[in-house]
Amino acid sequence: MEKNKLNFISEIASTHNGNPNIICKIIDKHLETNSDYIKIQILKAENIHKKNTKLFNRYKEIEIDFSVWNNIISQYWKKTKLIIEPFDNESYLFAKKYKNKLDLKISSSESDNFQIIKDANKNFRKVFINLSGYNHNQIILFLKKHLDYKKNIIMYGFQSYPTKSENINFSNFELFNKYNFISGYADHTDFNNKKELYDNSILAICKGAKYIEKHICINRKNKPPDYISSLEKNELIKYMNDLERFYKLFSKNNFTTKEEVNYAKTMHKFFISSRDIKKGEKLTEKNGLFLRNKKNNTISRIDIKMYNFYAKFDIKKNQLVLKNHVEKK
């Protein structure tokens, strides 16, 4: 990760509704943006829910065969950075085949499977881990005993169709920072509420998040799964551009713009001798007065307090004193 760069993850989730062609269309749209990653979720329904239940049947509808995922990954892994998120151990073993091509995200379904975490840290270049749903003490256990701050990126943010600001524990990002982990925010706010979307994302950034993950879809009017928290391509581009602009401003330190310098020239007051000042005499508030002046290289009241200025030659009363008229000692 580049220093002082905000990274974006485009999240497909289940918005494809089990249709591989939609996955390819979404990835193609992603390629038209500056998003850093596209994330795909893979699963086997029988490893998540009991067979012949309502939830099992729903997950079976969105399940995509590993052979199809093989084709999709082969088509796109050289075109964009891919994150693969398995929801079960069988899917993890499939993902492991691509350990040198993709990054891995460990989902909340497997985030307490420490055996997978250990194996993933040995095999994958970068491992994202979703720690949503855990309390303070449980998170500390993860961070102190089971995770590697050099390898793991902690993601926080959960889907509650949609997720409201007051239900997100933004202090978790401070906890991640305390233990030296890079972290990211996965947003799931209502697509209609742009203010909440921006408020939550900016708050996460201010708390330390360096990655922003956001659901995307082709056409929200069709109401695909997860549409409630998804952005379309042009919305995603604007969202990323706005957050990048904020992040650049937020990350800047110790700078003064030309505009602010011009403001100082207009509004600050500068040293004018209130009496004759002899060569070698120190400039003080007692032998000067301060008035506004737009000339360059003038001496402000704060300059007098910060430095010891001595006249290089005799200075007449009521003369604007410039920096080349004095020497610092």
C-alpha positions in Angstrom: 0.0 0.0 0.0 1.3 3.4 -1.0 1.9 5.8 1.8 -0.9 8.5 2.2 -3.1 6.6 -0.3 -6.6 5.6 0.2 -7.4 2.2 -1.3 -10.8 1.2 -2.7 -12.3 -2.2 -2.9 -15.3 -2.8 -5.3 -17.5 -5.5 -3.6 -19.6 -7.7 -5.9 -21.1 -9.7 -3.0 -24.2 -11.6 -4.2 -25.5 -8.9 -6.5 -24.8 -11.2 -9.5 -27.7 -13.4 -8.2 -25.9 -16.5 -9.4 -25.4 -15.3 -12.9 -21.7 -15.5 -14.0 -22.4 -13.1 -16.9 -23.4 -10.4 -14.5 -20.1 -10.9 -12.6 -18.2 -10.2 -15.7 -20.2 -7.2 -16.5 -19.6 -5.8 -13.0 -15.9 -6.4 -13.3 -15.8 -4.7 -16.7 -17.5 -1.7 -15.1 -15.0 -1.8 -12.2 -12.2 -1.7 -14.8 -13.6 1.7 -16.0 -13.0 3.2 -12.5 -9.9 3.8 -10.4 -10.9 1.3 -7.8 -7.9 -0.6 -6.6 -9.5 -4.0 -6.1 -12.5 -6.1 -7.1 -13.7 -8.6 -4.5 -15.5 -11.8 -5.2 -17.2 -14.1 -2.7 -17.2 -17.9 -3.2 -19.2 -20.5 -1.2 -20.7 -23.9 -1.0 -24.2 -23.6 0.4 -24.1 -27.0 2.2 -21.1 -25.7 4.2 -23.1 -22.7 5.4 -26.7 -23.7 6.1 -28.5 -27.0 6.7 -29.9 -28.5 3.5 -33.5 -27.9 2.5 -33.9 -24.8 4.6 -35.0 -21.5 3.3 -31.5 -19.9 3.8 -29.8 -23.0 2.2 -32.0 -22.7 -0.9 -31.3 -19.0 -1.2 -27.5 -19.5 -1.0 -27.8 -22.4 -3.4 -29.3 -20.0 -5.9 -26.3 -17.7 -5.8 -23.7 -20.4 -5.5 -21.4 -20.5 -8.6 -19.4 -23.6 -9.5 -15.7 -23.6 -8.9 -15.1 -24.3 -12.6 -16.9 -21.1 -13.5 -14.8 -19.2 -11.0 -11.7 -20.7 -12.6 -12.7 -19.1 -15.9 -13.6 -15.7 -14.4 -10.3 -15.5 -12.4 -8.3 -16.6 -15.4 -10.0 -13.9 -17.5 -9.4 -11.0 -15.0 -6.6 -11.6 -12.6 -4.0 -9.8 -14.8 -6.4 -6.9 -15.5 -7.1 -5.9 -11.9 -6.1 -6.8 -8.4 -8.6 -9.4 -7.1 -9.6 -10.3 -3.6 -11.2 -13.7 -3.1 -13.4 -14.2 -0.1 -14.3 -17.9 0.8 -17.2 -18.5 3.1 -16.2 -22.1 4.1 -13.2 -24.4 4.3 -13.9 -26.1 0.9 -14.0 -22.7 -0.8 -10.8 -21.7 1.0 -9.0 -24.7 -0.4 -10.2 -23.6 -3.9 -9.0 -20.1 -3.3 -5.6 -21.4 -2.2 -4.9 -22.5 -5.7 -4.6 -18.8 -6.6 -2.4 -17.8 -3.7 0.2 -16.3 -6.0 -2.3 -14.4 -8.1 -4.9 -13.1 -5.7 -5.3 -11.6 -2.2 -7.5 -13.3 0.3 -10.3 -12.0 2.6 -11.4 -14.2 5.4 -15.1 -13.6 5.9 -16.9 -13.3 9.2 -18.0 -16.9 8.7 -14.4 -18.1 9.0 -12.8 -15.3 10.9 -12.6 -17.3 14.1 -11.1 -20.3 12.2 -7.6 -19.8 13.4 -6.3 -22.7 11.4 -7.4 -21.0 8.2 -5.9 -17.7 9.3 -2.6 -19.3 10.1 -2.5 -21.2 6.8 -3.6 -18.1 4.8 -0.8 -16.0 6.4 1.7 -18.5 5.3 0.5 -18.7 1.7 -1.1 -15.5 0.6 0.6 -12.2 -0.1 -2.0 -10.1 1.7 -4.9 -11.3 4.0 -7.9 -9.2 4.8 -9.9 -10.3 7.8 -13.4 -9.2 8.7 -13.7 -8.7 12.4 -17.3 -7.4 12.4 -19.5 -8.8 15.1 -16.9 -9.2 17.8 -16.7 -7.3 21.0 -13.8 -5.3 22.4 -12.2 -8.2 24.3 -12.6 -10.6 21.5 -11.0 -8.2 19.0 -8.0 -7.8 21.4 -7.6 -11.6 21.5 -7.4 -11.6 17.6 -5.0 -8.8 17.5 -2.6 -10.0 20.2 -2.6 -13.7 19.6 -3.8 -14.8 16.2 -3.1 -12.0 13.6 0.0 -10.6 12.1 0.1 -6.8 11.7 2.6 -7.1 8.8 0.4 -9.4 6.8 -3.2 -8.8 7.9 -5.5 -5.9 7.1 -8.5 -5.7 9.4 -11.8 -4.9 7.8 -14.8 -3.6 9.8 -18.4 -2.9 8.7 -21.4 -5.2 8.5 -24.6 -5.5 6.4 -27.9 -5.0 8.2 -29.9 -4.1 5.1 -28.9 -1.2 5.4 -26.6 -0.4 8.3 -27.3 2.8 10.2 -24.5 5.0 11.5 -25.5 4.6 15.2 -25.0 0.8 14.9 -21.3 1.1 13.7 -18.6 1.0 16.4 -16.1 3.4 14.9 -13.9 3.2 17.9 -12.8 -0.2 16.7 -10.5 1.5 14.2 -8.7 3.2 17.1 -8.2 -0.3 18.6 -6.8 -1.6 15.3 -4.4 1.3 15.2 -3.3 0.7 18.8 -2.0 -2.7 17.8 -0.4 -1.4 14.7 -2.8 -3.0 12.2 -3.8 -1.3 8.9 -7.6 -1.3 8.7 -10.4 -0.7 6.3 -14.1 0.3 6.4 -16.7 -1.8 4.6 -19.7 0.5 4.0 -23.3 -0.8 3.9 -25.4 2.3 4.3 -28.6 3.0 2.3 -27.8 4.1 -1.2 -30.5 6.8 -0.8 -28.7 8.4 2.1 -25.6 10.0 0.5 -25.0 12.1 3.6 -24.8 9.1 5.8 -22.6 7.3 3.3 -20.1 10.2 3.3 -20.3 10.9 7.0 -19.5 7.2 7.8 -16.7 6.9 5.3 -15.1 10.2 6.4 -15.4 9.3 10.1 -13.8 5.9 9.4 -10.9 7.6 7.6 -10.4 10.1 10.5 -10.3 7.1 12.9 -7.6 5.5 10.8 -9.1 3.4 8.0 -6.9 3.2 4.9 -9.2 1.0 2.8 -12.8 1.6 1.8 -14.9 -1.3 0.6 -18.2 -0.6 -1.2 -20.9 -2.7 -2.9 -21.4 -2.1 -6.6 -24.0 -3.2 -9.1 -25.0 -2.7 -12.7 -28.5 -1.3 -12.4 -30.1 -0.7 -9.0 -33.5 -0.4 -10.5 -33.5 -4.2 -11.0 -33.1 -4.6 -7.2 -30.4 -7.3 -7.3 -29.3 -8.8 -3.9 -27.5 -6.2 -1.8 -28.8 -3.3 -4.0 -29.8 -1.4 -0.9 -26.2 -0.6 -0.1 -24.7 -0.6 -3.7 -23.5 2.1 -6.0 -23.5 2.1 -9.7 -20.4 2.9 -11.7 -20.7 6.7 -12.0 -21.7 7.0 -8.4 -18.7 4.9 -7.3 -16.4 7.2 -9.3 -17.7 10.3 -7.7 -17.6 8.7 -4.2 -14.0 7.7 -4.7 -12.9 11.1 -6.1 -14.6 12.9 -3.2 -13.0 10.7 -0.6 -9.6 10.9 -2.2 -9.8 14.7 -2.2 -10.7 14.6 1.5 -8.0 12.1 2.3 -5.3 14.2 0.6 -6.4 17.3 2.6 -6.7 15.2 5.8 -3.2 13.7 5.3 -1.3 17.0 4.7 0.9 18.3 7.4 3.0 21.4 8.0 2.2 23.4 4.9 1.2 26.9 4.0 -0.4 27.7 0.6 0.3 30.8 -1.5 -3.3 31.8 -0.8 -2.6 31.8 2.9 0.6 33.7 2.5 -1.3 36.4 0.5 -3.8 36.5 3.3 -1.1 37.1 5.8 0.4 39.9 3.7 -3.1 41.6 3.7 -4.1 41.0 7.3 -1.0 40.9 9.4 0.9 44.0 10.6 4.6 44.6 10.0 7.4 46.5 11.6 7.8 50.3 11.1 10.4 52.2 13.1 8.8 54.5 15.7 12.1 56.4 16.1 15.6 56.4 14.6 17.3 53.1 15.1 21.1 53.0 15.1 23.2 50.4 13.3 23.6 47.2 15.5 20.5 48.1 17.6 18.0 45.3 18.3 14.5 45.6 16.9 11.9 45.4 19.6 8.2 46.4 20.1 9.5 49.5 21.9 11.3 51.0 19.0 8.7 50.0 16.4 5.1 50.0 15.6 3.1 47.6 13.4 0.9 48.5 10.4 -0.4 46.5 7.5 1.8 46.5 4.4 1.7 44.2 1.3 5.5 44.4 0.5 7.6 41.3 0.5 10.3 40.4 3.0 8.7 42.5 5.8 9.0 41.7 9.5 5.9 40.8 11.4 5.2 41.0 15.1 5.6 37.3 15.5 9.0 37.5 13.7 10.1 40.0 16.4 9.1 37.5 19.1 10.7 34.5 17.4 14.1 36.0 16.3 16.7 38.6 17.4 16.9 41.1 14.6 19.7 43.8 14.6 19.9 46.8 12.2 22.6 46.5 9.5 22.7 50.3 9.2 21.0 53.4 10.6 17.2 53.3 10.1 15.2 56.4 10.0 12.0 57.0 12.0 8.7 55.8 10.2 10.7 53.5 7.9 9.2 50.1 6.9 12.0 47.7 7.9 12.6 44.8 5.5 14.5 41.6 6.2 17.5 42.7 4.2 17.8 45.7 6.5 18.6 43.5 9.4 20.7 40.5 10.5 19.7 37.7 12.8 22.0 36.8 15.7 
